[in-house]
Amino acid sequence: MLKLYNTLSKKFEEIPKKDHINLYTCGPTVYNYAHIGNLRSYVMADLLYRTLKLDGYNPKWVMNITDIDDKTIKGAIAKHGSRATVENLREYTKFYFDEFLKDLGKVNVLKDEVEFIRVTDVMPQIQEFIMALMAKGYAYKAEDGSTYFSIDKYQKDFGDYGELVGHKFLEGKKIGARVAVDEYEKDNLSDFALWKAWDELSDAQIFWDHPVLGKGRPGWHIECSVINRVAFKGEPTDIHTGGVDLVFPHHTNEIAQSQALLGKGNFVRHWFHSEHLLVDGKKMSKSAGNFYTLQDLQQKNPYAGNVLRYSFLQAKYRAQQNFTDESLIASQRAIAGVYGVLQSGADRAKSNMEAAHVGLDDDLNVPGALAKGSAEFIYQSLLGVGVLPPRRSGDEVQELSGEVKDLAVARLQARRQKDFQKSDELRKQIEDQGYEVMDTPEGQKVKKRLQI
């Protein structure tokens, strides 16, 4: 039986068998490309899903897509102008949703087995949920026109706000005033917006109307409570996954607003959180110059998605992991090395898989599973890692000079923006420098032209 660490109870707990398991993953905000830290969280959720299937749990996997928030509105206005509409917003976010799906495929997440639900597709249910909270006294409409969740009222009735973070979380903290923005300081205990009032200056023409709530759009936290309820038809969520950065405030507020409506213990039974991915020992950020998307890595290695997945699986999901160029190279070599041992026989592979299975049931202990299961375990795809043949010299992407690299990056950006005339012009400039440009299913490849 599968045993996992529960962030809420701070204990390892067995996942009880029943006819099906409701599995929910906090999905991306589709205003830009996912970075590799995001992808690590989804790979770990995929590993959990594969293990549940392997164990016969019959999981139903649902993921939300946040296509309405401060960032998506800002992006839609930047592209479509100050009169941008809901339709413009959906067009803008659909592009990044589609790119996200491509990235999931490249890191071998079983995306075709996930039910994706966009927030803008459940707006009536969100409004209904908020109205129910108002009827029970846990939500109120303020003078600014927005509707907020009352942490003070919840705490008086339940007394467990912040329990997901820890029992001592509230010590020394006071519940302050209201906060309307979707993302705020981690120690802010202010009432949060369930329905954010429309602002003509900052929101363009992006809003939904309601006779009581008025013109506006949902806050960030309410969406997951509603989508869990919609997707699982009112049943509790058995396992809720996400990155550790979502513990507070997002998941903490999910618990509060859901239990306020449904009662204590009727929302999520088990919380599963993946730790941060560091890059070169530091928190990933654009200002630090260590921010990478999968597209960035594919410029150097067309197999980057598969290799990145293998690299992620070298560490336990609850441990911080440090990503470096060297770790990616080592993973590439390890996968290629499997290619040479595939003739060892099916019987041995089967026994290795059974041994590795024991490791996975122990809180998804992948390093332990790999040690027991050896190469054939990887090859059988139980970890979702494909086996690659050794790379031939002709497949290598050559190191680029500064000028050619800049041209290649500019061309990649032009193609993303569908500016194919500019893309063709940049291709010619690269070729004039003595390089060959290839657009492959894995991405753009640039290498030095062979001299004959």
Beta strands, then each sheet from edge to edge (+ up, - down):
strand 1: 3-6
strand 2: 11-14
strand 3: 21-25
strand 4: 59-65
strand 5: 114-118
strand 6: 139-141
strand 7: 147-149
strand 8: 178-179
strand 9: 191-197
strand 10: 216-218
strand 11: 237-243
strand 12: 268-274
strand 13: 277-279
strand 14: 282-283
strand 15: 321-323
strand 16: 435-440
strand 17: 443-448
sheet 1: 1+ 2-
sheet 2: 5+ 4+ 3+ 11+ 12+
sheet 3: 6+ 7- 9+ 8+
sheet 4: 6+ 7- 9+ 10-
sheet 5: 14+ 13- 15-
sheet 6: 16+ 17-
end
